[in-house]
């Protein structure tokens, strides 16, 4: 079962979305629809990240504060 969703967006944004969708999904029928469906699935799925699976994967000899200081020094 499907449903029609209508929305008004700025013309420039719509053009960029169409262009990017065609680049990724190919220049064929249904590419825009697939891109929009994937985008909506990602949006709906936000907030369901299992952070516990990442525990212990980043190991460093220095603290997070020192990492921040190093990053800021590189920017300056």
Order of alpha helices (4+ residues) and beta strands (2+ residues): alpha-alpha-alpha
